[in-house]
C-alpha cells in the first residue's frame, strides 16, 4: 500500500511542477511571422526577442488559463491529502485520505484535459490557419505530460485505497 502511495506522490509532485511550468512559460506555440520566429504562451507572446502581455481577453485563453490553474490547485490539494494519508489520525477514520487524494488527482487530470483540449482545438482551427509555418512547442507538451502524471498519481492512490479496503475487509471483527 505504501509503495503505491509513494509512487503516486512522486507522480503528483512531478505533475504539479510540470503544470506550473507549462502554465507559466511562453512556449505553447511557435510560428514564423514576417520572416521572424515568434512564440506565445497563455500570458505573453514574443516577437523579435521582445515579449508583450496578452492584452486581448479571448475566451479560449481565459478558459485554458482557468483550467490550468484549477488543475494545479486540485493537484496540490491531492498532494496534501496524499502526504496526510501516510499518517494515521484516529479522528479521520471515516474519511479515507488516500481515496480523497486519488479523486483530487483525477479532478486535476480532468481540468488539464479540458485546458489542453480547448487550446488544441482553437489553435488548430483558428490560429493554425492564420499562420502558415507553426507548431506546438515544449510548454504545450509539458501540459500533456502533466496530465499523464496526475492520471497515474490518481491510479496509484486508488490502488492504495483498494489495498487498504481489502485488508480491512478480511481482518477480525
C-alpha positions as CSV (number, residue, x, y, z in Angstrom):
1,X,0.0,0.0,0.0
2,X,2.7,2.5,0.9
3,X,4.6,1.8,-2.3
4,X,1.6,2.7,-4.3
5,X,1.2,5.9,-2.3
6,X,4.9,6.7,-2.7
7,X,4.7,6.2,-6.4
8,X,1.5,8.3,-6.6
9,X,3.1,11.1,-4.5
10,X,6.1,11.1,-6.8
11,X,3.9,11.3,-9.9
12,X,1.8,14.0,-8.3
13,X,4.7,16.2,-7.4
14,X,6.3,15.9,-10.8
15,X,2.9,16.5,-12.4
16,X,2.3,19.6,-10.3
17,X,5.7,21.0,-11.2
18,X,5.0,20.4,-14.9
19,X,1.6,22.1,-14.6
20,X,3.2,25.2,-13.1
21,X,6.0,25.3,-15.6
22,X,3.6,24.7,-18.5
23,X,1.2,27.4,-17.4
24,X,3.8,30.0,-16.7
25,X,6.1,29.7,-19.7
26,X,5.7,31.3,-23.2
27,X,6.3,28.3,-25.5
28,X,2.9,26.9,-26.2
29,X,3.1,27.7,-29.9
30,X,5.9,28.8,-32.2
31,X,5.4,30.3,-35.6
32,X,7.0,32.4,-38.3
33,X,5.7,35.9,-38.7
34,X,7.1,38.3,-41.3
35,X,10.2,36.2,-41.6
36,X,10.9,36.2,-37.8
37,X,10.3,33.4,-35.4
38,X,7.7,34.2,-32.7
39,X,6.3,32.2,-29.8
40,X,3.4,32.6,-27.4
41,X,2.1,31.2,-24.2
42,X,-1.0,31.7,-22.2
43,X,0.1,35.0,-20.8
44,X,2.6,36.6,-23.3
45,X,3.7,36.5,-26.8
46,X,7.2,37.2,-28.0
47,X,8.5,38.5,-31.4
48,X,12.0,39.7,-32.3
49,X,13.3,38.9,-28.8
50,X,10.7,41.2,-27.2
51,X,7.8,39.9,-25.1
52,X,4.4,41.5,-24.8
53,X,1.5,40.8,-22.5
54,X,-1.6,39.1,-24.0
55,X,-4.0,42.0,-23.6
56,X,-6.8,40.5,-25.6
57,X,-9.4,38.8,-23.4
58,X,-10.1,35.9,-25.7
59,X,-12.3,33.3,-24.3
60,X,-10.2,30.2,-25.1
61,X,-7.1,31.8,-23.5
62,X,-9.1,32.6,-20.4
63,X,-10.6,29.1,-20.3
64,X,-7.2,27.4,-20.8
65,X,-5.7,29.6,-18.1
66,X,-8.5,28.9,-15.7
67,X,-8.5,25.2,-16.2
68,X,-4.7,25.0,-15.9
69,X,-4.8,27.0,-12.6
70,X,-7.7,24.8,-11.3
71,X,-5.7,21.7,-12.2
72,X,-2.6,22.9,-10.4
73,X,-4.7,23.7,-7.3
74,X,-6.5,20.4,-7.2
75,X,-3.2,18.6,-7.8
76,X,-1.7,20.5,-4.8
77,X,-4.7,19.6,-2.7
78,X,-4.3,16.0,-3.7
79,X,-0.6,16.1,-2.7
80,X,-1.5,17.5,0.8
81,X,-4.1,14.7,1.2
82,X,-1.6,12.2,-0.1
83,X,1.0,13.2,2.4
84,X,-1.6,13.1,5.2
85,X,-2.6,9.6,4.1
86,X,0.8,8.4,5.4
87,X,-0.2,9.5,9.0
88,X,-2.9,7.7,10.9
89,X,-5.1,10.1,12.9
90,X,-7.9,8.5,14.8
91,X,-10.2,11.5,14.3
92,X,-10.2,10.8,10.5
93,X,-11.2,7.2,10.4
94,X,-14.4,7.8,8.4
95,X,-12.5,9.9,5.9
96,X,-10.0,8.0,3.8
97,X,-7.3,10.4,2.7
98,X,-5.8,8.1,0.1
99,X,-9.2,7.9,-1.7
100,X,-9.6,11.7,-1.4
101,X,-6.1,12.2,-2.9
102,X,-6.9,9.8,-5.8
103,X,-10.1,11.7,-6.5
104,X,-8.2,15.1,-6.4
105,X,-5.7,13.8,-8.9
106,X,-8.4,12.6,-11.2
107,X,-10.1,16.0,-10.9
108,X,-6.7,17.6,-11.7
109,X,-6.4,15.3,-14.7
110,X,-9.9,16.3,-15.9
111,X,-9.1,20.0,-15.6
112,X,-5.8,19.8,-17.5
113,X,-7.5,17.6,-20.2
114,X,-10.1,20.3,-20.6
115,X,-7.5,23.1,-20.9
116,X,-5.4,21.1,-23.4
117,X,-8.4,20.2,-25.5
118,X,-9.7,23.8,-25.7
119,X,-6.2,25.1,-26.6
120,X,-5.6,22.4,-29.1
121,X,-9.0,22.8,-30.8
122,X,-8.9,26.5,-31.1
123,X,-5.2,26.6,-32.2
124,X,-5.7,24.1,-34.9
125,X,-9.0,25.6,-36.2
126,X,-8.2,29.3,-35.9
127,X,-4.5,30.1,-35.3
128,X,-3.2,27.2,-37.4
129,X,-4.9,28.6,-40.4
130,X,-3.7,32.2,-39.7
131,X,0.0,31.2,-39.5
132,X,1.4,29.0,-42.2
133,X,4.5,27.8,-40.5
134,X,3.6,26.9,-36.9
135,X,4.0,24.2,-34.4
136,X,3.1,23.4,-30.8
137,X,6.1,23.8,-28.5
138,X,7.6,22.4,-25.3
139,X,5.3,24.2,-22.8
140,X,2.3,22.7,-24.5
141,X,3.9,19.2,-24.5
142,X,4.6,19.6,-20.7
143,X,0.9,20.2,-20.2
144,X,0.1,16.8,-21.8
145,X,2.9,15.1,-19.8
146,X,1.5,16.7,-16.6
147,X,-1.9,15.3,-17.5
148,X,-0.5,11.8,-17.7
149,X,1.4,12.2,-14.4
150,X,-1.7,13.4,-12.5
151,X,-3.7,10.5,-14.0
152,X,-1.1,7.9,-12.9
153,X,-1.0,9.6,-9.4
154,X,-4.7,9.0,-9.2
155,X,-4.4,5.4,-10.3
156,X,-1.7,4.8,-7.7
157,X,-3.7,6.3,-4.9
158,X,-6.9,4.5,-5.8
159,X,-4.9,1.2,-5.9
160,X,-3.6,2.0,-2.4
161,X,-7.1,2.7,-1.2
162,X,-8.3,-0.6,-2.6
163,X,-5.5,-2.5,-0.9
164,X,-6.3,-0.8,2.4
165,X,-10.0,-1.6,2.0
166,X,-9.2,-5.3,1.2
167,X,-7.1,-5.6,4.3
168,X,-9.9,-4.1,6.5
169,X,-12.5,-6.4,5.0
170,X,-10.5,-9.6,5.8
171,X,-9.4,-8.7,9.3
172,X,-11.0,-10.0,12.6
173,X,-14.2,-8.4,13.7
